[in-house]
Amino acid sequence: QPQFKPTGLTGKNLKKAEVVFEQQGIGTPQVSLLFDDEGKKLFEEITERSVGKRVAIMIDGVIISAPTVQEKISEGTAVITGNFTLDEAKELARNLNAGALPVPISLISRQTVGATLGQESVQQSLIAGLIGLLVVCLFMIFYYRLPGVLAVFALMIYAIVVLALFKLIPVTLTLAGVAGFILAIGMAVDANVLIFERMREELRAGKNLGTAIDVGFKQAWNSIRDSNVSTLIICLVLYWFGTSVIKGFALTLGIGILVSMFSALTVTRVFLRLSAMSPAGKASWWFGMNKKSKG
């Protein structure tokens, strides 16, 4: 290539290339480079005189990438950024590692293997989470009756909103991300349980349903706020200092918690208010109460 000059930096100076994810923003795939001691010095000299210029990476005379040097790099590590998809970043890292081999590579056979392990693990985790959620929903309905049914509907709306946000941002659901999402659902259920138990206490004290709903939400709010805010702070710390896997967990959990607070305090409250105005609101049995339990 006439526009590029040899630099003396070769594949033997590259220790490894791997896919990483952007620490700021939405976690865009990038390719990280690590050089040996000789490569570190050469790369520092190259980047010092090439700021604002493109440096080509070639394998067998073919340019596979030509990133622009943003600044002098002296640490022996570098990151190739760009609008990579995950597959493109993996392919570039694979090519760079292949070019680091000290011998030429000859193709003697080719075989396509489906990368299904990660996908199957995510699917199995989602299935396990759905089964656990189903058991929780059945318990809520059995124990809290009508409020439990309303909580299940609120959780369905919650899940739809969260998944829509994941698609909008977008968020890649890794195993860690699925774990964060499931944990956020658990915290949403916990918020509903706190509210319903406070309501029951007020109903046992002889309050009418409308008053029990208002007081129940008011008394449960402090506990819900404290637990969710403390978890959000932990999510921020994990996202700021964690690796890409930890960032995925923190991001899905943080989004889930924010939506769960809205779901528990707004959606569930609206449903309970509507039920209080219905004929079922006049029967305490529908709210997990019976004559003996009323004080």
C-alpha contacts under 8 A as a table, 3 or more apart, distances in Angstrom:
res1	aa1	res2	aa2	distance
1	Q	4	F	5.76
2	P	5	K	7.38
4	F	55	V	7.71
4	F	56	A	7.12
6	P	9	L	7.96
7	T	46	I	7.11
8	G	42	L	7.54
9	L	13	N	6.67
9	L	39	G	6.42
9	L	42	L	6.36
9	L	43	F	7.15
10	T	13	N	5.72
10	T	14	L	7.35
10	T	100	A	7.59
11	G	14	L	5.27
11	G	96	L	7.75
11	G	99	G	5.57
11	G	100	A	3.85
11	G	101	L	6.79
11	G	102	P	7.47
12	K	15	K	7.59
12	K	100	A	5.25
12	K	101	L	6.77
12	K	102	P	6.32
13	N	35	F	5.61
13	N	36	D	5.47
13	N	37	D	7.94
13	N	38	E	6.62
13	N	39	G	4.74
13	N	100	A	7.46
14	L	17	A	7.60
14	L	33	L	7.26
14	L	34	L	6.08
14	L	35	F	4.52
14	L	36	D	6.27
14	L	39	G	6.90
14	L	97	N	7.86
14	L	100	A	5.95
15	K	33	L	7.79
15	K	34	L	5.50
15	K	35	F	5.18
15	K	36	D	5.95
15	K	100	A	7.55
16	K	33	L	6.14
16	K	34	L	5.50
16	K	35	F	7.29
16	K	96	L	7.92
16	K	97	N	6.06
16	K	100	A	7.88
17	A	31	V	6.62
17	A	32	S	5.53
17	A	33	L	4.68
17	A	34	L	6.48
17	A	93	A	5.19
17	A	94	R	7.54
17	A	96	L	6.29
17	A	97	N	5.90
18	E	31	V	5.61
18	E	32	S	5.34
18	E	33	L	6.90
18	E	90	K	7.53
18	E	93	A	5.35
18	E	94	R	7.87
19	V	29	P	6.62
19	V	30	Q	5.71
19	V	31	V	4.64
19	V	32	S	6.16
19	V	89	A	6.17
19	V	90	K	6.09
19	V	93	A	6.47
20	V	29	P	5.89
20	V	30	Q	5.24
20	V	31	V	5.89
20	V	32	S	6.33
20	V	244	S	7.15
21	F	27	G	4.95
21	F	28	T	5.41
21	F	29	P	4.55
21	F	30	Q	5.57
21	F	244	S	5.85
22	E	25	G	6.98
22	E	26	I	7.21
22	E	27	G	4.35
22	E	28	T	5.08
22	E	29	P	6.32
22	E	30	Q	6.61
22	E	244	S	7.91
23	Q	27	G	6.02
23	Q	240	W	7.63
23	Q	244	S	7.31
24	Q	27	G	6.55
25	G	28	T	7.70
26	I	169	I	7.28
26	I	170	P	7.24
26	I	171	V	7.35
27	G	244	S	7.51
28	T	83	N	7.54
28	T	84	F	7.32
28	T	85	T	7.85
29	P	81	T	7.83
29	P	83	N	7.99
29	P	84	F	6.03
29	P	85	T	6.51
29	P	86	L	5.66
29	P	89	A	6.28
30	Q	79	V	6.64
30	Q	80	I	5.87
30	Q	81	T	5.21
30	Q	82	G	7.09
30	Q	84	F	6.92
30	Q	89	A	6.11
31	V	79	V	5.56
31	V	80	I	5.10
31	V	81	T	6.87
31	V	89	A	6.08
31	V	90	K	7.92
31	V	92	L	7.42
31	V	93	A	6.22
32	S	77	T	7.19
32	S	78	A	5.78
32	S	79	V	4.40
32	S	80	I	6.37
33	L	77	T	5.43
33	L	78	A	5.07
33	L	79	V	6.06
33	L	80	I	7.83
34	L	76	G	6.06
34	L	77	T	4.63
34	L	78	A	6.78
35	F	38	E	7.71
35	F	39	G	5.14
35	F	40	K	5.49
35	F	76	G	5.32
35	F	77	T	6.31
36	D	39	G	5.10
36	D	40	K	5.90
36	D	76	G	7.21
37	D	40	K	5.01
37	D	41	K	6.57
37	D	76	G	7.51
38	E	41	K	5.45
38	E	42	L	6.37
39	G	42	L	5.02
39	G	43	F	5.78
39	G	76	G	7.21
40	K	43	F	5.19
40	K	44	E	6.12
40	K	74	S	6.80
40	K	75	E	6.90
40	K	76	G	4.25
40	K	77	T	7.65
41	K	44	E	5.15
41	K	45	E	6.38
41	K	74	S	7.36
41	K	76	G	7.54
42	L	45	E	5.20
42	L	46	I	6.14
43	F	46	I	4.97
43	F	47	T	6.02
43	F	73	I	7.20
43	F	74	S	7.45
43	F	76	G	7.14
44	E	47	T	5.34
44	E	48	E	6.02
44	E	72	K	6.34
44	E	73	I	5.30
44	E	74	S	4.88
44	E	75	E	7.96
44	E	76	G	7.49
45	E	48	E	5.16
45	E	49	R	6.54
46	I	49	R	5.62
46	I	50	S	6.04
47	T	50	S	4.89
47	T	51	V	5.94
47	T	69	V	6.32
47	T	71	E	6.68
47	T	72	K	4.86
47	T	73	I	6.13
48	E	51	V	6.17
48	E	71	E	7.13
48	E	72	K	4.61
48	E	73	I	7.31
50	S	53	K	5.12
50	S	54	R	7.32
50	S	55	V	7.68
50	S	69	V	6.35
51	V	68	T	7.71
51	V	69	V	5.00
51	V	70	Q	5.64
51	V	71	E	5.41
51	V	72	K	6.72
52	G	68	T	6.12
52	G	69	V	5.38
52	G	70	Q	5.84
52	G	71	E	7.66
53	K	68	T	5.40
53	K	69	V	5.73
54	R	66	A	5.81
54	R	67	P	5.46
54	R	68	T	4.14
54	R	69	V	6.07
55	V	66	A	5.30
55	V	67	P	5.84
55	V	68	T	6.27
55	V	69	V	6.96
56	A	63	I	6.32
56	A	64	I	7.72
56	A	65	S	5.94
56	A	66	A	4.12
56	A	67	P	6.83
57	I	63	I	5.66
57	I	64	I	5.90
57	I	65	S	5.28
57	I	66	A	5.97
58	M	61	G	5.61
58	M	62	V	5.11
58	M	63	I	4.29
58	M	64	I	5.75
58	M	65	S	7.32
59	I	62	V	5.28
59	I	63	I	6.56
59	I	64	I	7.01
59	I	99	G	6.02
63	I	66	A	7.13
64	I	92	L	7.45
65	S	92	L	7.91
67	P	80	I	6.65
67	P	81	T	7.76
69	V	72	K	7.68
73	I	76	G	7.04
73	I	77	T	7.52
73	I	78	A	7.23
74	S	77	T	7.77
81	T	84	F	7.59
84	F	87	D	7.83
84	F	88	E	5.65
84	F	89	A	5.75
85	T	88	E	5.15
85	T	89	A	6.25
86	L	89	A	5.19
86	L	90	K	6.18
87	D	90	K	5.08
87	D	91	E	6.13
88	E	91	E	5.08
88	E	92	L	6.20
89	A	92	L	5.16
89	A	93	A	6.20
90	K	93	A	5.18
90	K	94	R	6.03
91	E	94	R	4.99
91	E	95	N	6.11
92	L	95	N	5.09
92	L	96	L	6.13
93	A	96	L	5.08
93	A	97	N	6.15
94	R	97	N	5.23
94	R	98	A	6.11
95	N	98	A	4.96
95	N	99	G	6.08
96	L	99	G	5.01
96	L	100	A	6.30
97	N	100	A	5.06
97	N	101	L	7.02
98	A	101	L	5.65
99	G	102	P	7.87
101	L	104	P	7.44
107	L	110	R	7.36
115	A	118	G	7.06
115	A	119	Q	7.62
116	T	119	Q	5.12
116	T	120	E	5.78
117	L	120	E	5.17
117	L	121	S	6.11
118	G	121	S	5.11
118	G	122	V	6.28
119	Q	122	V	5.19
119	Q	123	Q	6.17
120	E	123	Q	4.99
120	E	124	Q	6.01
121	S	124	Q	5.12
121	S	125	S	6.10
121	S	175	L	7.19
122	V	125	S	5.07
122	V	126	L	6.16
122	V	173	L	7.69
122	V	174	T	6.49
122	V	175	L	5.48
122	V	178	V	7.29
123	Q	126	L	5.05
123	Q	127	I	6.17
124	Q	127	I	5.03
124	Q	128	A	6.10
125	S	128	A	5.06
125	S	129	G	6.05
125	S	175	L	7.18
125	S	178	V	7.08
125	S	179	A	7.99
126	L	129	G	4.97
126	L	130	L	6.07
126	L	178	V	6.87
127	I	130	L	5.05
127	I	131	I	6.17
128	A	131	I	5.15
128	A	132	G	6.20
129	G	132	G	5.08
129	G	133	L	6.04
129	G	182	I	6.30
130	L	133	L	4.92
130	L	134	L	6.04
131	I	134	L	5.05
131	I	135	V	6.34
132	G	135	V	5.19
132	G	136	V	6.30
133	L	136	V	5.03
133	L	137	C	6.10
134	L	137	C	5.04
134	L	138	L	6.20
135	V	138	L	5.18
135	V	139	F	6.26
136	V	139	F	5.09
136	V	140	M	6.16
137	C	140	M	5.03
137	C	141	I	6.20
137	C	148	G	7.38
137	C	149	V	7.96
137	C	152	V	6.04
138	L	141	I	5.17
138	L	142	F	6.05
139	F	142	F	5.08
139	F	143	Y	5.88
140	M	143	Y	5.33
140	M	144	Y	5.54
140	M	145	R	7.05
140	M	148	G	4.56
140	M	149	V	7.28
140	M	151	A	7.75
140	M	152	V	7.86
141	I	144	Y	5.50
141	I	145	R	4.62
141	I	146	L	6.82
141	I	147	P	7.42
141	I	148	G	4.23
141	I	149	V	5.32
141	I	152	V	7.98
142	F	145	R	5.48
142	F	148	G	7.44
143	Y	148	G	7.32
143	Y	288	G	6.64
144	Y	147	P	5.64
144	Y	148	G	4.89
144	Y	196	F	7.56
144	Y	286	W	7.90
144	Y	287	F	6.04
144	Y	288	G	5.04
145	R	148	G	5.12
145	R	149	V	6.37
145	R	286	W	5.65
145	R	287	F	5.83
145	R	288	G	5.78
146	L	149	V	5.05
146	L	150	L	6.28
146	L	286	W	5.24
146	L	287	F	5.72
146	L	288	G	7.82
147	P	150	L	4.98
147	P	151	A	6.01
147	P	196	F	7.27
147	P	272	L	6.95
147	P	286	W	7.85
147	P	287	F	6.25
148	G	151	A	4.94
148	G	152	V	6.27
149	V	152	V	5.14
149	V	153	F	6.51
150	L	153	F	5.14
150	L	154	A	6.20
150	L	268	T	6.70
150	L	271	F	6.25
150	L	272	L	7.24
151	A	154	A	4.91
151	A	155	L	6.07
151	A	189	V	7.87
151	A	192	N	6.79
151	A	268	T	6.18
152	V	155	L	5.02
152	V	156	M	6.25
153	F	156	M	5.05
153	F	157	I	6.41
154	A	157	I	5.15
154	A	158	Y	6.07
154	A	263	S	6.34
154	A	264	A	7.46
154	A	267	V	5.99
154	A	268	T	5.77
155	L	158	Y	4.72
155	L	159	A	6.04
155	L	185	I	7.72
155	L	188	A	7.57
155	L	189	V	7.82
155	L	263	S	7.40
156	M	159	A	5.17
156	M	160	I	6.29
157	I	160	I	5.16
157	I	161	V	6.20
157	I	263	S	7.78
158	Y	161	V	5.26
158	Y	162	V	6.17
158	Y	259	V	6.65
158	Y	260	S	6.55
158	Y	263	S	6.00
159	A	162	V	5.17
159	A	163	L	6.07
159	A	185	I	7.94
160	I	163	L	5.29
160	I	164	A	6.06
161	V	164	A	5.06
161	V	165	L	6.25
161	V	259	V	7.57
162	V	165	L	5.08
162	V	166	F	6.22
162	V	255	I	7.09
162	V	256	G	6.23
162	V	259	V	6.82
163	L	166	F	4.90
163	L	167	K	6.25
164	A	167	K	5.09
164	A	168	L	6.10
165	L	168	L	4.86
165	L	169	I	6.00
165	L	170	P	7.26
166	F	169	I	5.59
166	F	170	P	5.12
166	F	171	V	4.73
166	F	172	T	7.56
166	F	252	T	7.88
167	K	170	P	4.69
167	K	171	V	6.31
168	L	171	V	7.85
171	V	248	G	7.85
171	V	252	T	7.75
172	T	177	G	7.47
172	T	248	G	7.70
173	L	176	A	7.62
173	L	177	G	5.01
173	L	178	V	5.91
173	L	248	G	7.73
174	T	177	G	4.90
174	T	178	V	6.15
174	T	245	V	7.92
174	T	248	G	7.26
175	L	178	V	5.14
175	L	179	A	6.26
176	A	179	A	5.03
176	A	180	G	6.29
176	A	245	V	6.29
176	A	246	I	7.02
176	A	248	G	6.21
176	A	249	F	4.82
177	G	180	G	5.06
177	G	181	F	6.21
177	G	248	G	5.09
177	G	249	F	4.47
177	G	250	A	7.75
177	G	251	L	7.59
177	G	252	T	5.60
177	G	253	L	7.66
178	V	181	F	5.03
178	V	182	I	6.15
178	V	249	F	7.53
178	V	252	T	7.66
179	A	182	I	5.21
179	A	183	L	6.11
179	A	249	F	6.76
180	G	183	L	5.11
180	G	184	A	6.15
180	G	248	G	7.98
180	G	249	F	4.87
180	G	250	A	6.70
180	G	251	L	7.80
180	G	252	T	5.32
180	G	253	L	4.37
180	G	256	G	7.93
181	F	184	A	5.09
181	F	185	I	6.37
181	F	249	F	7.90
181	F	252	T	5.47
181	F	253	L	5.49
181	F	256	G	6.19
182	I	185	I	5.06
182	I	186	G	6.37
183	L	186	G	4.98
183	L	187	M	6.40
183	L	253	L	6.85
184	A	187	M	5.06
184	A	188	A	6.27
184	A	252	T	7.99
184	A	253	L	5.42
184	A	254	G	7.83
184	A	256	G	5.00
184	A	257	I	5.50
184	A	260	S	7.29
185	I	188	A	4.97
185	I	189	V	6.28
185	I	256	G	7.09
185	I	260	S	7.39
186	G	189	V	5.09
186	G	190	D	6.17
187	M	190	D	4.84
187	M	191	A	6.25
187	M	228	N	7.98
187	M	257	I	7.22
187	M	260	S	7.42
188	A	191	A	5.18
188	A	192	N	6.56
188	A	257	I	7.31
188	A	260	S	4.95
188	A	261	M	7.12
188	A	263	S	7.70
188	A	264	A	6.68
189	V	192	N	5.16
189	V	193	V	6.26
190	D	193	V	5.04
190	D	194	L	6.30
191	A	194	L	5.24
191	A	195	I	6.39
191	A	220	A	7.92
191	A	224	I	5.90
191	A	261	M	7.84
191	A	264	A	6.31
192	N	195	I	5.12
192	N	196	F	6.13
192	N	264	A	6.04
192	N	268	T	7.84
193	V	196	F	5.16
193	V	197	E	6.09
194	L	197	E	5.34
194	L	198	R	6.29
194	L	220	A	5.80
194	L	224	I	7.81
195	I	198	R	5.26
195	I	199	M	6.23
195	I	216	G	5.46
195	I	217	F	5.59
195	I	219	Q	7.91
195	I	220	A	5.42
196	F	199	M	4.94
196	F	200	R	6.17
196	F	216	G	7.02
197	E	200	R	5.02
197	E	201	E	6.35
197	E	216	G	7.66
198	R	201	E	5.17
198	R	202	E	6.50
198	R	212	A	7.88
198	R	215	V	7.57
198	R	216	G	4.52
198	R	217	F	7.50
198	R	219	Q	6.87
198	R	220	A	6.65
199	M	202	E	5.18
199	M	203	L	6.21
199	M	212	A	5.04
199	M	213	I	5.78
199	M	215	V	7.12
199	M	216	G	4.51
199	M	217	F	7.77
200	R	203	L	4.97
200	R	204	R	6.03
200	R	212	A	7.56
200	R	287	F	7.87
200	R	288	G	7.84
200	R	289	M	7.61
201	E	204	R	5.14
201	E	205	A	6.29
202	E	205	A	4.98
202	E	206	G	6.63
202	E	207	K	5.60
202	E	211	T	7.97
202	E	212	A	5.12
202	E	215	V	7.44
202	E	216	G	7.22
203	L	206	G	5.16
203	L	207	K	5.08
203	L	208	N	6.59
203	L	209	L	6.89
203	L	212	A	6.03
203	L	289	M	7.99
203	L	294	K	6.96
204	R	207	K	7.34
204	R	289	M	7.99
204	R	293	S	6.39
204	R	294	K	4.41
204	R	295	G	5.03
205	A	294	K	6.87
205	A	295	G	5.49
206	G	294	K	6.67
206	G	295	G	6.46
207	K	211	T	6.23
207	K	212	A	5.94
208	N	211	T	5.53
208	N	212	A	6.09
209	L	212	A	4.94
209	L	213	I	6.13
209	L	276	A	6.37
209	L	281	G	7.03
210	G	213	I	5.25
210	G	214	D	6.45
210	G	273	R	7.23
210	G	276	A	6.43
211	T	214	D	5.19
211	T	215	V	6.05
212	A	215	V	5.24
212	A	216	G	5.67
213	I	216	G	5.08
213	I	217	F	6.20
213	I	269	R	7.77
213	I	272	L	7.35
213	I	273	R	7.65
214	D	217	F	5.43
214	D	218	K	6.20
215	V	218	K	4.97
215	V	219	Q	6.00
216	G	219	Q	5.36
216	G	220	A	6.02
217	F	220	A	5.18
217	F	221	W	5.90
217	F	265	L	7.41
218	K	221	W	5.37
218	K	222	N	7.76
219	Q	222	N	6.64
220	A	223	S	5.62
220	A	224	I	6.24
221	W	224	I	5.07
221	W	225	R	5.86
222	N	225	R	5.16
222	N	226	D	6.09
223	S	226	D	5.30
223	S	227	S	6.18
224	I	227	S	5.47
224	I	228	N	6.07
224	I	261	M	7.84
225	R	228	N	5.34
225	R	229	V	5.86
226	D	229	V	5.33
226	D	230	S	6.05
227	S	230	S	5.38
227	S	231	T	6.23
228	N	231	T	5.09
228	N	232	L	6.08
228	N	257	I	6.51
228	N	261	M	7.77
229	V	232	L	4.95
229	V	233	I	6.25
230	S	233	I	5.18
230	S	234	I	6.46
231	T	234	I	5.06
231	T	235	C	6.22
231	T	254	G	7.88
232	L	235	C	4.89
232	L	236	L	6.26
232	L	254	G	5.76
232	L	257	I	7.33
233	I	236	L	5.14
233	I	237	V	6.37
234	I	237	V	5.13
234	I	238	L	6.13
235	C	238	L	5.09
235	C	239	Y	5.98
235	C	250	A	4.70
235	C	251	L	7.05
235	C	253	L	7.12
235	C	254	G	5.91
236	L	239	Y	5.09
236	L	240	W	6.03
236	L	250	A	7.13
236	L	254	G	7.88
237	V	240	W	5.18
237	V	241	F	6.08
237	V	242	G	7.73
238	L	241	F	5.44
238	L	242	G	4.97
238	L	246	I	6.47
238	L	247	K	6.39
238	L	250	A	6.04
239	Y	242	G	5.47
239	Y	243	T	7.91
239	Y	246	I	6.76
239	Y	247	K	4.49
239	Y	248	G	7.81
239	Y	250	A	5.59
239	Y	251	L	6.83
240	W	247	K	7.63
242	G	245	V	7.66
242	G	246	I	5.25
242	G	247	K	5.78
243	T	246	I	5.25
243	T	247	K	6.02
244	S	247	K	4.95
244	S	248	G	6.30
245	V	248	G	5.26
245	V	249	F	6.59
246	I	249	F	5.10
246	I	250	A	6.14
247	K	250	A	5.04
247	K	251	L	5.93
248	G	251	L	5.19
248	G	252	T	6.26
249	F	252	T	5.54
249	F	253	L	6.08
250	A	253	L	5.17
250	A	254	G	5.86
251	L	254	G	5.16
251	L	255	I	6.17
252	T	255	I	5.28
252	T	256	G	5.99
253	L	256	G	5.02
253	L	257	I	6.09
254	G	257	I	5.20
254	G	258	L	6.37
255	I	258	L	5.33
255	I	259	V	6.32
256	G	259	V	5.26
256	G	260	S	5.92
257	I	260	S	4.92
257	I	261	M	6.25
258	L	261	M	5.44
258	L	262	F	6.68
259	V	262	F	5.11
259	V	263	S	6.07
260	S	263	S	4.84
260	S	264	A	5.94
261	M	264	A	5.33
261	M	265	L	5.97
262	F	265	L	5.42
262	F	266	T	5.52
262	F	267	V	7.09
263	S	266	T	5.46
263	S	267	V	4.86
263	S	268	T	6.29
264	A	267	V	6.09
264	A	268	T	5.20
264	A	269	R	7.07
265	L	268	T	6.24
265	L	269	R	5.88
266	T	269	R	5.15
266	T	270	V	6.13
267	V	270	V	5.24
267	V	271	F	6.33
268	T	271	F	5.12
268	T	272	L	6.16
269	R	272	L	5.10
269	R	273	R	6.07
270	V	273	R	5.07
270	V	274	L	6.22
271	F	274	L	5.18
271	F	275	S	6.22
272	L	275	S	4.99
272	L	276	A	6.14
273	R	276	A	5.10
273	R	277	M	6.65
274	L	277	M	5.31
274	L	278	S	6.55
275	S	278	S	5.02
275	S	279	P	7.85
275	S	280	A	6.61
275	S	281	G	5.64
276	A	279	P	7.80
276	A	280	A	7.20
276	A	281	G	4.26
276	A	282	K	7.41
277	M	281	G	6.15
278	S	281	G	5.41
278	S	282	K	7.66
279	P	282	K	5.72
279	P	283	A	7.53
280	A	283	A	5.46
280	A	286	W	6.57
281	G	284	S	7.14
281	G	286	W	7.53
283	A	286	W	5.97
283	A	287	F	7.71
284	S	287	F	5.34
284	S	288	G	6.88
284	S	289	M	5.22
284	S	290	N	6.40
285	W	288	G	5.28
285	W	289	M	4.75
285	W	290	N	5.42
286	W	289	M	7.12
289	M	293	S	6.13
289	M	294	K	7.17
290	N	293	S	5.40
290	N	294	K	6.70
291	K	294	K	5.53
292	K	295	G	7.73
